[in-house]
């Protein structure tokens, strides 16, 4: 493996490097310690990749993994300690495996599953090409997320209810695509062929970088969040004004197709009558576990940071393939800060109820009434 040519995003996708970050494999840890000694000029790049790994992984450190595994062991041991009925003795048959052996086998499987649930990286599901209308389109349904590689080598993770459509000449003279929904991009560097993403409200042009674009047609806002590199954003409703984004920044635009085209988030507070066409803010870190909110979905995590219930409902609909209806307008404005990892819709709603009381029902058609 020629690690000399690796950039930050290449290290992030390398299994051995991720094992080194979390100190999960002694062989990998020794390898990377020796590799750093042999390549001191790469130390800064490797440290940057390691820091980025912890950001994308919700700041889960090796110590946190050990603590989580210890908690799991305690729960598993308690669960497996439940007395099992003895099997009747049958003569002239081979002895069955002992209950102890069965317990160990089940415990080992559960422990492995627990570690997998804790360490989730953005390589989620592989695309199901059989469901794609043609070779230029990638689609994810509600409740589904996909990861795949484009013809130019760029990596894409597609969130639920999203579609990207490649231009027929993609990777020939240029690299252009249309996005409806949300996607996380790790773009392969090619200065001769700029990578351009078209949405209803903005175009995003890059050479090689890591970023997230959220552009659901029915959402009130469209966002581009930059983690690494530099991107140029062209804003449609400002005579194609061009804005340069730098790492740890995101640009937010009102979506003209949404019900409320001028949301509060883009109002100029000093001049209430004037509406800004866009705003640039730092990326958002969860106050509960420091996870990077803008890309938490790539790790199968739902993160809400002082988000109103109406916006949360839109995310839940896409995430779980349900329909949510509010009977009480006031409940829509409830605000929540929470992180959910591997939870079903009932568990999420029950947890939210503890913070701000409301009632809900789910019918056989997956329609949720909230009052």
Secondary structure, 3 states (H helix, E strand, C coil): CCHHHCCHHHHHCCHHHHHHHHCCCHHHHHHHHHHHHHCHHHHHHHHHHHHHHHHHCCCCCHHHHHHHHHHHHHHHHHHHCCCCCCCCCCCCCCCCCCHHHHHHHHHHHHHHHHHHHHCCCCCCCECCHHHCCCCCEEEECCCCCEEEECCCCCEEEECCCEEEEECCCECCCEEEEEEEEEEEEECCCCCCCCEEEECCCEEEEECCCEEEEEECCCCCEEEEEEEECEEEEEEHHHCCEEEEEECCEEEEEECCCCCCCCCHHHECCCCCCCECCEEEEECCECCCCCCEHHHHHHHCEEEEEEEEHHHHHHHHHHHHCCEEEECCHHHHCCEEEEEEECCCHHHHHHHHHHHCCCCEEECCCCEEEEC
